[in-house]
Structure formats: C-alpha cells, structure tokens
C-alpha cells in the first residue's frame, strides 16, 4: 500500500461518520458562535472600535467582532471535536490499537486524522 492510500483508508472512515451525522455536527458547530454573538456582539453594545489606537480608523463593533467569532469557532470546533473523538476512540473503543495492528504506517495515521480536523474546520 502506498502512503496516500493508507492516509485515505484512515481518513475515509471518519469522513463517512461526518457525512452520516452532518446535521448534528452542523447544529452543534453553530451553537458556540451564536452564543458568542449574543454575548459579545449584542450584550456589550459598544458603538465603534478604534482599530489602530490613534482614532484614525473607527469600525462598528459588530463588523470588528464577527470575523473574530468566525475564526475562533473554526479553530476551536475543529480541534475540540477531533480531539474528543480521537480520545474516545483511543480510550473506550481501542480503535487506535486496531489501526496499529493494521499494516498502516504511523505517519499515515497522523495525516489521516489531521485531514479529519481540517475537514471538520469547514463545518
């Protein structure tokens, strides 16, 4: 087996799981940004933000905070969901032990699970 086919074998199972549970994954990924938007966007209700600190560029607070919420959600949801899933697989289902017994290289397992995190960051 080539390296890329090993990576594909590792990533394919997790991507199939995502396709099967896409509605649950999407809803759970949208909860955190909605809470952030309610708390920081509408809760603080600051008028404008001074971007450079010298008063030259003033931006409405929501225009300033929404890209931050999107970036934070993308990073945290992909990391948290992937790390949680990998720990559950490792500790309770022993699927990492099964993968280690398969003729897969360790870098292929790492890259395959990394592809899962990159795919999850999209949703």
N, C-alpha and C positions, 0 to 999 in steps of 0.2 A: 504494500500500500504506500502511496506517496504521501508526503506531508499534508498536501492540500486535501486529499481525500480523507485523511484522518481528522483534520480540522472540520471538514464538512460533516463527518459522522458524529462528532461531538456536538457541533452547533445545531444540527438538524433536529435532534430530539427536543432541545429547549425551544427552538423556533416553532416547532409543531405544538408544543404546550402553549406558547403565546398565541398562536392562531386559534386554538381551541377556546382560550379564555380571554379573548381580545376585549370583550365588553367589560368584564370585571377589572381587567388591567387598566383600561381607559378611564373608567369611573374612579378607581382608586387613585390614579395619577392626577385626576382633575381636582380632587378634594383639597389637597395642600395649597395649590395656587389660589383657589377660591378663598380659602381661609386667610392666606397672606394678603390678598387683595382687599378683603373686608377689614382686616386689622390695620394694615399699614396704608392702604390706599384711601379708604373712606373713613377709617377710625381716627387717623391723625389729622386729616383735612388741612394739611399745610398748603398755602397758596402756591408759592413758587420756590424753586430751589436755585441757589446761586452755584453754577457748575464749577467755575474756576476760583471762586472765593473773592473776586475783586469787584463783583457787581456788573461785569460786562455782559454776561450771558445768563439770563434768567429763563428757567424752563418750568412749565407747570409740573407739580409734584407727581401726578399720575403718569405723565409722559416720562418722567425720570424713573419711577419705581416699577413700571410694568416690564421693561426689559430685564431688570434685575430679578424679578419674580420668575420670569421665563427661564433665565439661565440657572437660577437656584433650583428650580423644580426639575429641570433636565438633568442636572448633575446629581441631585440627591435622590431622585426616584430611580435612576438607573443604578446607582451604587447600592442603595438600600435594598431594592428588590432583588438584585443579583446576589448581593452578599447574603441576604436572608435565605434565598432559595438554595444557594450553594452550601450554607451551613446546615440547613435541614437535610439536604441530600447527603451530606458527609456524615452527620451525626446519627440521623434516625434511619435513613434508607440504605446507608452504606453504598451508595452508587459510585462514589469515588473509588472505593475498594474494587468494585466490579470493573470500573474503567482501567484501573491499574493492572488488573488481571488480563484485560484485552490486549491485543498487540498494537497498542497506541503509544506513541512517544509522549513524554511529559510536556514538551513544548506544544504539541498538538492539542492536548487537553487545556492548557493555559490559553492558547489563542482561541480555541473554540468557545471557552467560557467568556473570554473577552468580547468576542463577537456578540454573545448574548447581551452583555452590558451595553454595547454600542447600539444594538437593535432596540433594547428597552429604553434607551435615552430618547429615541424618536417618539415613543408613545408617552 
